[in-house]
Amino acid sequence: MIKKGIGRQIVLHYFIVVFMTLLLVEVIFMFAIRSYYYNSISTHLENYAAWASDYFQKYVKQSDEDELSYLPDMIQTFKLVNTEVEILSSDGVVLINSTDFQVDKPVQTSDFLQAKAGNISKWIGRQPGTGELVMAVSSPLKVNGENKYIIRYITSLELVNEKLLNITLLSIVVGVIVLAVVLLFSMGLANSIVKPINNIQAVSSQMAKGNFNVRVKGDYAYELGELAATLNFMALEIVRSNQIKDDFISSISHELRTPLTGIKGWSETLTSGGFDPEETEIGMKIISKETDRLIGLVEEMLDFSKLQQNEMKLVISHVNIVELLQEIMLNVWAKAEQKQIQLKLEGQVEQPLMIPADPNRLKQVFLNIVDNAIKFSHENALIYLNVEQTEKSAVVSVKDTGIGISEENLRKVKDRFFQVNHQGGGTGLGLAITQQLVELHQGTMDIDSELGSGTTVTVSLPLLQEEIEDSMSKQ
């Protein structure tokens, strides 16, 4: 028995998918086999009925006496093995048959009625009296162009159904064998996924207890590899953060303690076991969320420390500001989608607007600004990113219709450690770092806001010298 957890879910999901697929294939296969057998029988009987009809029309002499006397010869000539042949009058009365079995009631099945109208037709149903499942095929026998008699072939379907039952049982056995093989393979696959997760969970538990020297070892692929790298990176950043000045650590100790407490609590809870997959998934999501938050705090501390010590080095290159903003919109799209917020890029720029900048640091600037706009906007809101070109600058404004900032707080919002909303989390360093990065690019950042009406952040960055010359030549 597989214990509760991701492993059981993986095995169960694979088993259900394969089971439903096999069931669908089995049903289609059985319908196809049944149709093949039944159609083969009906085609065979219809061919004989057609031959009998043609033969009767060509060679029977056209007199009542000759017709009736020739009916026994028709029975003998066109009889089939394991098949009863009847010749009926136009009223459905059995005139003669190949078994000498007396039929009391006239035949009025659908095949007879269609044959009476001049068509060859088949009927599948229960034989009166015996209750046996049979197939009947009827064809008209014409005299002087008139459908005077009906030749009717009747064959039992019991042997065919018995064969179909045997085929069904065989296919079920094959299906059970396939399901057993799939179960074994899925158990192996589940183990290959659960084992590294258990390893990562054990390491994360150690990290949650404060042992940041441990590392997730192993070359894991895809998301597991990313998770392991994230945990290792988190541990590295936390080790580095311990070297920051005492006054800096004391200012943000509460923000560091909160995610660590969440990670530790849930890791120890999940390690104890005995939870269903739903509760386990909730715990892992909280660990992941708090881990990401902790990584963000550590990175913010390092950036601020470098800026304070003038150790931040920019790698300047030519950056297309419009393309960079489009990348920003793609990066924050998922977060905006959660609140049904739309991002719109506007501006009248006829050519690529190039500026000298460090693309990574500039991306950090606008990511922070747009992220704040999303964070403090209402659901179903619009956020406008506008790009304009002046004589010597590229001006980017990010406008939201969110909660806004009061006049009192607006004067302090760029100060380090200041937070308008202390319940929102963070270190209060975001805008301070953004301001300093903009200044390192020889630019300016202005914030215009009104409480309850929204905020507009405007960043002005110098153009390339070639862009300035082109702009002046056009004037």
C-alpha positions as CSV (number, residue, x, y, z in Angstrom):
1,M,0.0,0.0,0.0
2,I,1.4,3.4,-1.0
3,K,1.4,5.9,1.8
4,K,-0.4,9.2,1.4
5,G,1.4,11.9,-0.4
6,I,2.6,13.0,-3.8
7,G,3.7,9.5,-4.7
8,R,0.2,8.1,-4.3
9,Q,-1.3,11.0,-6.3
10,I,1.1,10.4,-9.2
11,V,0.3,6.6,-9.2
12,L,-3.4,7.3,-8.9
13,H,-3.5,9.9,-11.7
14,Y,-1.5,7.6,-14.1
15,F,-3.7,4.7,-13.2
16,I,-6.9,6.7,-13.8
17,V,-5.7,8.1,-17.1
18,V,-4.6,4.7,-18.4
19,F,-7.8,3.0,-17.1
20,M,-10.1,5.5,-18.8
21,T,-8.1,5.2,-22.0
22,L,-8.2,1.4,-22.0
23,L,-12.0,1.5,-21.2
24,L,-12.6,3.8,-24.1
25,V,-10.5,1.6,-26.4
26,E,-12.3,-1.5,-25.2
27,V,-15.7,0.0,-25.8
28,I,-14.7,1.2,-29.3
29,F,-13.1,-2.2,-30.1
30,M,-16.1,-4.2,-29.0
31,F,-18.5,-2.0,-31.0
32,A,-16.2,-2.4,-34.0
33,I,-15.9,-6.2,-33.7
34,R,-19.7,-6.5,-33.2
35,S,-20.4,-4.3,-36.2
36,Y,-17.9,-6.4,-38.3
37,Y,-19.5,-9.7,-37.4
38,Y,-23.0,-8.5,-37.8
39,N,-22.3,-6.7,-41.1
40,S,-20.5,-9.8,-42.5
41,I,-23.5,-12.0,-41.7
42,S,-26.1,-9.5,-43.1
43,T,-24.0,-8.9,-46.2
44,H,-23.8,-12.7,-46.8
45,L,-27.6,-13.1,-46.3
46,E,-28.4,-10.1,-48.4
47,N,-26.3,-11.5,-51.3
48,Y,-28.1,-14.8,-51.2
49,A,-31.5,-13.1,-51.0
50,A,-30.6,-10.9,-54.0
51,W,-29.5,-13.9,-56.0
52,A,-32.7,-15.8,-55.2
53,S,-34.8,-12.8,-56.2
54,D,-33.0,-12.4,-59.5
55,Y,-33.2,-16.1,-60.2
56,F,-36.9,-16.3,-59.4
57,Q,-37.7,-13.3,-61.7
58,K,-35.7,-14.7,-64.6
59,Y,-36.6,-18.4,-64.6
60,V,-40.0,-18.9,-62.9
61,K,-42.9,-19.3,-65.4
62,Q,-45.6,-16.6,-64.9
63,S,-48.6,-18.7,-63.8
64,D,-50.0,-19.2,-60.2
65,E,-49.6,-23.0,-60.5
66,D,-46.0,-22.9,-61.6
67,E,-45.1,-20.4,-59.0
68,L,-46.3,-22.4,-56.1
69,S,-44.9,-25.6,-57.4
70,Y,-41.5,-24.0,-57.8
71,L,-41.2,-22.7,-54.2
72,P,-39.8,-26.0,-52.8
73,D,-37.1,-25.9,-55.4
74,M,-36.3,-22.3,-54.4
75,I,-35.9,-23.4,-50.8
76,Q,-33.5,-26.3,-51.8
77,T,-31.5,-24.2,-54.2
78,F,-30.9,-21.2,-52.0
79,K,-30.8,-22.7,-48.5
80,L,-27.8,-22.0,-46.2
81,V,-26.2,-24.0,-43.4
82,N,-27.4,-23.0,-39.9
83,T,-29.9,-20.7,-41.6
84,E,-33.7,-21.0,-42.0
85,V,-35.2,-20.0,-45.3
86,E,-38.9,-18.9,-45.5
87,I,-41.0,-17.9,-48.4
88,L,-43.9,-15.6,-47.4
89,S,-46.9,-14.3,-49.2
90,S,-47.5,-10.6,-49.5
91,D,-49.6,-10.8,-46.3
92,G,-46.7,-12.2,-44.3
93,V,-48.1,-15.8,-44.2
94,V,-45.3,-18.4,-44.3
95,L,-46.0,-20.5,-47.4
96,I,-43.0,-22.8,-47.0
97,N,-39.8,-23.0,-45.0
98,S,-36.6,-25.1,-44.8
99,T,-37.3,-26.5,-41.4
100,D,-41.0,-27.6,-41.8
101,F,-41.7,-25.6,-38.6
102,Q,-45.3,-24.4,-38.7
103,V,-45.7,-20.6,-38.1
104,D,-49.1,-19.7,-36.7
105,K,-48.9,-15.9,-37.1
106,P,-48.1,-13.9,-40.1
107,V,-44.6,-12.2,-40.1
108,Q,-44.8,-8.4,-39.7
109,T,-41.3,-7.5,-38.8
110,S,-39.5,-4.4,-40.3
111,D,-37.5,-6.5,-42.8
112,F,-40.7,-8.0,-44.2
113,L,-42.4,-4.6,-44.5
114,Q,-39.4,-3.2,-46.3
115,A,-39.2,-6.2,-48.6
116,K,-42.9,-5.8,-49.4
117,A,-42.1,-2.3,-50.5
118,G,-39.4,-3.6,-52.9
119,N,-36.2,-3.3,-50.8
120,I,-33.8,-5.8,-49.3
121,S,-33.8,-5.2,-45.5
122,K,-32.6,-6.8,-42.3
123,W,-34.0,-7.1,-38.8
124,I,-32.4,-8.1,-35.5
125,G,-34.6,-9.2,-32.6
126,R,-36.0,-12.1,-30.5
127,Q,-37.6,-15.0,-32.2
128,P,-41.2,-15.4,-31.0
129,G,-41.7,-18.5,-28.9
130,T,-38.0,-19.4,-28.3
131,G,-36.8,-15.9,-27.4
132,E,-33.6,-16.6,-29.4
133,L,-31.7,-13.6,-30.8
134,V,-31.8,-13.8,-34.6
135,M,-31.0,-11.8,-37.7
136,A,-33.5,-11.9,-40.6
137,V,-32.9,-10.6,-44.1
138,S,-35.9,-10.4,-46.5
139,S,-36.0,-9.7,-50.3
140,P,-39.0,-9.5,-52.7
141,L,-39.8,-12.2,-55.3
142,K,-41.4,-10.4,-58.3
143,V,-44.0,-11.8,-60.7
144,N,-44.7,-9.6,-63.7
145,G,-43.1,-6.7,-61.8
146,E,-45.2,-7.2,-58.7
147,N,-43.8,-8.1,-55.3
148,K,-45.8,-11.2,-54.9
149,Y,-43.6,-13.3,-52.5
150,I,-40.9,-12.6,-50.0
151,I,-37.9,-14.8,-49.4
152,R,-36.6,-14.5,-45.9
153,Y,-33.4,-15.8,-44.3
154,I,-33.2,-16.3,-40.5
155,T,-30.0,-17.1,-38.7
156,S,-29.2,-17.3,-35.0
157,L,-26.8,-14.8,-33.4
158,E,-26.2,-16.8,-30.2
159,L,-22.9,-18.4,-31.5
160,V,-21.7,-15.0,-32.7
161,N,-22.5,-13.4,-29.4
162,E,-20.7,-16.2,-27.6
163,K,-17.6,-15.5,-29.7
164,L,-17.9,-11.8,-29.0
165,L,-18.1,-12.6,-25.3
166,N,-14.9,-14.6,-25.4
167,I,-13.2,-11.7,-27.3
168,T,-14.5,-9.3,-24.6
169,L,-13.1,-11.5,-21.8
170,L,-9.7,-11.8,-23.6
171,S,-9.5,-8.0,-24.1
172,I,-10.4,-7.5,-20.4
173,V,-7.5,-9.8,-19.4
174,V,-5.1,-7.9,-21.6
175,G,-6.4,-4.6,-20.2
176,V,-5.8,-5.9,-16.6
177,I,-2.2,-6.9,-17.5
178,V,-1.6,-3.5,-19.1
179,L,-2.9,-1.8,-15.9
180,A,-0.7,-3.9,-13.8
181,V,2.4,-3.0,-15.8
182,V,1.4,0.7,-15.7
183,L,1.0,0.5,-12.0
184,L,4.5,-0.8,-11.6
185,F,6.0,1.8,-13.8
186,S,4.0,4.6,-12.2
187,M,5.3,3.5,-8.8
188,G,8.8,3.7,-10.0
189,L,8.2,7.1,-11.5
190,A,6.5,8.4,-8.4
191,N,9.5,7.2,-6.3
192,S,11.9,9.1,-8.7
193,I,10.0,12.3,-8.0
194,V,9.2,11.9,-4.3
195,K,12.8,10.9,-3.4
196,P,14.4,14.3,-4.4
197,I,11.4,16.1,-2.8
198,N,12.1,14.4,0.5
199,N,15.7,15.3,0.2
200,I,14.9,19.0,-0.5
201,Q,12.4,18.9,2.3
202,A,14.9,17.5,4.8
203,V,17.4,20.3,3.8
204,S,14.8,23.0,4.0
205,S,13.9,21.7,7.5
206,Q,17.5,22.1,8.5
207,M,17.6,25.6,7.0
208,A,14.4,26.5,8.9
209,K,16.2,25.5,12.1
210,G,19.0,28.0,11.3
211,N,21.6,25.7,9.8
212,F,22.3,27.5,6.6
213,N,25.5,25.6,5.8
214,V,23.6,22.6,4.5
215,R,23.0,22.4,0.7
216,V,20.7,20.4,-1.5
217,K,23.0,18.0,-3.3
218,G,22.0,16.3,-6.6
219,D,21.5,17.3,-10.1
220,Y,17.7,17.5,-10.4
221,A,15.9,18.5,-13.6
222,Y,13.3,21.1,-14.3
223,E,11.2,22.5,-11.4
224,L,13.0,20.3,-8.8
225,G,16.3,21.6,-9.9
226,E,15.1,25.2,-9.7
227,L,13.7,24.6,-6.2
228,A,17.0,23.1,-5.0
229,A,18.9,26.0,-6.6
230,T,16.5,28.5,-4.9
231,L,17.0,26.9,-1.5
232,N,20.7,26.9,-1.9
233,F,20.7,30.5,-3.1
234,M,18.5,31.4,-0.2
235,A,20.9,29.9,2.3
236,L,23.8,31.7,0.6
237,E,22.1,35.0,0.8
238,I,21.1,34.5,4.4
239,V,24.8,33.8,5.3
240,R,25.8,37.0,3.6
241,S,23.1,39.0,5.3
242,N,24.5,38.0,8.7
243,Q,27.5,40.2,7.9
244,I,25.5,43.4,7.5
245,K,25.9,46.1,10.2
246,D,24.1,45.6,13.5
247,D,22.0,48.6,13.1
248,F,20.8,47.5,9.7
249,I,19.9,44.0,10.9
250,S,18.0,45.5,13.9
251,S,15.9,47.6,11.5
252,I,14.6,44.6,9.5
253,S,14.8,41.8,12.1
254,H,11.0,41.6,12.3
255,E,10.7,41.2,8.5
256,L,13.3,38.4,8.4
257,R,11.8,36.6,11.4
258,T,8.3,36.4,9.9
259,P,9.1,34.2,6.8
260,L,11.6,32.1,8.7
261,T,9.0,31.3,11.3
262,G,6.5,30.4,8.6
263,I,9.0,28.1,6.8
264,K,10.1,26.5,10.0
265,G,6.6,25.9,11.3
266,W,5.3,24.3,8.2
267,S,8.4,22.3,7.5
268,E,8.3,20.8,11.0
269,T,4.6,20.2,10.7
270,L,4.9,18.4,7.3
271,T,7.9,16.4,8.5
272,S,5.8,14.9,11.3
273,G,3.6,13.3,8.5
274,G,0.0,12.0,8.7
275,F,-1.5,14.7,6.5
276,D,-3.5,14.4,3.4
277,P,-2.2,15.7,0.1
278,E,-4.3,18.8,0.3
279,E,-2.9,19.9,3.6
280,T,0.6,19.0,2.4
281,E,0.2,21.1,-0.7
282,I,-1.0,24.1,1.3
283,G,2.1,23.8,3.6
284,M,4.5,23.5,0.6
285,K,2.9,26.6,-1.0
286,I,3.4,28.6,2.2
287,I,7.0,27.4,2.4
288,S,7.6,28.4,-1.2
289,K,5.9,31.8,-0.8
290,E,7.7,32.6,2.4
291,T,11.0,31.4,0.9
292,D,10.5,33.8,-2.1
293,R,9.7,36.6,0.3
294,L,12.9,35.9,2.3
295,I,15.0,35.8,-0.8
296,G,13.6,39.2,-1.8
297,L,14.4,40.7,1.6
298,V,18.0,39.4,1.5
299,E,18.5,40.7,-2.1
300,E,17.1,44.1,-1.1
301,M,19.5,44.3,1.9
302,L,22.5,43.4,-0.3
303,D,21.6,46.0,-2.9
304,F,21.1,48.7,-0.3
305,S,24.4,47.8,1.4
306,K,26.2,48.1,-1.9
307,L,24.6,51.4,-2.7
308,Q,25.4,52.8,0.7
309,Q,29.0,51.8,0.4
310,N,29.2,52.9,-3.3
311,E,30.1,49.4,-4.4
312,M,27.2,49.1,-6.9
313,K,28.8,48.8,-10.4
314,L,26.7,49.4,-13.5
315,V,27.4,47.6,-16.8
316,I,26.3,50.3,-19.2
317,S,25.0,49.3,-22.7
318,H,22.5,50.6,-25.2
319,V,19.0,49.8,-24.0
320,N,15.8,50.2,-25.9
321,I,13.5,51.6,-23.2
322,V,10.3,50.5,-25.0
323,E,11.5,46.8,-25.3
324,L,12.5,46.9,-21.6
325,L,9.1,48.1,-20.5
326,Q,7.4,45.3,-22.6
327,E,9.6,42.8,-20.8
328,I,8.5,44.3,-17.5
329,M,4.8,43.9,-18.5
330,L,5.4,40.2,-19.3
331,N,7.2,39.6,-16.0
332,V,4.4,41.0,-13.9
333,W,1.6,39.7,-16.0
334,A,0.8,36.7,-13.8
335,K,0.6,38.9,-10.7
336,A,-1.6,41.4,-12.4
337,E,-3.8,38.7,-13.7
338,Q,-4.5,37.5,-10.1
339,K,-6.2,40.9,-9.5
340,Q,-7.7,41.2,-13.0
341,I,-5.5,44.3,-13.5
342,Q,-4.7,45.4,-17.1
343,L,-1.4,46.9,-18.1
344,K,-1.3,49.3,-21.1
345,L,1.8,50.7,-22.8
346,E,1.3,54.1,-24.4
347,G,3.4,56.8,-26.1
348,Q,4.3,58.3,-29.4
349,V,7.8,56.9,-30.3
350,E,8.5,56.4,-34.0
351,Q,11.8,54.7,-33.6
352,P,13.7,52.6,-31.0
353,L,14.3,54.9,-28.0
354,M,17.8,54.1,-26.9
355,I,19.4,55.2,-23.6
356,P,22.8,54.4,-22.0
357,A,21.9,52.1,-19.0
358,D,22.6,48.9,-17.1
359,P,19.6,46.8,-18.4
360,N,19.5,44.6,-15.3
361,R,19.5,47.5,-12.9
362,L,17.1,49.5,-15.0
363,K,14.8,46.5,-15.1
364,Q,15.0,46.4,-11.3
365,V,13.9,50.0,-11.2
366,F,10.7,49.6,-13.3
367,L,9.9,46.2,-11.8
368,N,9.7,47.8,-8.4
369,I,7.6,50.7,-9.6
370,V,5.1,48.6,-11.6
371,D,5.0,46.0,-8.8
372,N,4.0,48.7,-6.3
373,A,1.4,50.0,-8.7
374,I,-0.1,46.4,-8.9
375,K,0.2,45.9,-5.1
376,F,-1.7,49.1,-4.2
377,S,-4.3,49.0,-7.0
378,H,-7.8,47.7,-6.7
379,E,-9.1,44.7,-8.6
380,N,-10.1,45.2,-12.3
381,A,-8.0,48.4,-12.4
382,L,-5.9,49.9,-15.2
383,I,-2.2,50.7,-15.0
384,Y,-0.8,53.0,-17.7
385,L,2.9,52.9,-18.8
386,N,3.6,56.0,-20.9
387,V,6.8,56.7,-22.8
388,E,7.7,60.1,-24.2
389,Q,10.8,61.6,-25.8
390,T,12.0,65.1,-25.0
391,E,15.0,66.9,-26.3
392,K,17.5,65.1,-24.1
393,S,15.6,62.6,-22.1
394,A,13.3,59.6,-22.3
395,V,10.4,60.1,-19.8
396,V,8.6,57.0,-18.5
397,S,5.5,57.4,-16.3
398,V,3.7,54.7,-14.5
399,K,0.1,55.7,-13.5
400,D,-2.3,53.7,-11.4
401,T,-5.7,54.4,-9.9
402,G,-5.0,52.7,-6.6
403,I,-5.2,53.8,-3.0
404,G,-2.8,56.7,-3.4
405,I,-0.5,58.3,-0.8
406,S,-1.3,61.1,1.6
407,E,0.6,64.4,1.4
408,E,2.3,63.8,4.7
409,N,3.6,60.3,3.7
410,L,4.5,61.4,0.2
411,R,7.4,63.5,1.6
412,K,8.9,60.4,3.4
413,V,8.1,57.7,0.9
414,K,11.7,57.7,-0.6
415,D,13.3,57.4,2.8
416,R,14.9,54.1,3.8
417,F,12.9,51.8,6.0
418,F,9.7,54.0,5.6
419,Q,6.5,52.1,4.9
420,V,3.1,53.7,4.2
421,N,1.4,50.4,5.0
422,H,3.2,48.5,7.8
423,Q,0.9,45.5,7.3
424,G,2.0,45.0,3.7
425,G,5.4,43.5,4.5
426,G,8.8,44.4,3.1
427,T,11.7,46.4,4.4
428,G,10.7,49.8,3.2
429,L,13.9,49.9,1.1
430,G,12.3,49.4,-2.4
431,L,11.8,53.0,-3.4
432,A,15.0,54.1,-1.7
433,I,17.0,51.6,-3.8
434,T,15.0,52.6,-6.9
435,Q,15.8,56.3,-6.3
436,Q,19.5,55.6,-6.0
437,L,19.6,53.4,-9.0
438,V,17.9,56.1,-11.1
439,E,20.4,58.7,-9.8
440,L,23.3,56.3,-10.8
441,H,21.9,56.4,-14.3
442,Q,22.1,60.3,-14.2
443,G,18.2,60.4,-14.1
444,T,15.5,61.7,-11.9
445,M,12.4,60.1,-10.3
446,D,9.3,62.1,-9.2
447,I,6.2,60.8,-7.4
448,D,2.9,62.5,-7.7
449,S,0.0,61.1,-5.6
450,E,-3.4,61.9,-4.1
451,L,-4.9,59.8,-1.3
452,G,-7.7,57.7,-2.8
453,S,-7.1,58.7,-6.4
454,G,-3.9,56.9,-7.4
455,T,-0.2,57.5,-7.9
456,T,2.0,58.5,-10.9
457,V,5.7,57.7,-10.8
458,T,7.8,59.6,-13.5
459,V,11.3,58.5,-14.3
460,S,13.5,60.7,-16.6
461,L,16.6,59.2,-18.1
462,P,19.2,60.8,-20.5
463,L,19.1,59.7,-24.1
464,L,22.1,58.5,-26.1
465,Q,24.1,61.4,-27.8
466,E,23.0,60.1,-31.2
467,E,19.3,60.3,-30.2
468,I,19.8,63.9,-29.0
469,E,21.5,64.8,-32.3
470,D,18.7,63.2,-34.3
471,S,16.0,65.0,-32.3
472,M,17.7,68.4,-32.8
473,S,18.2,67.7,-36.6
474,K,14.5,67.1,-37.0
475,Q,13.7,70.5,-35.4
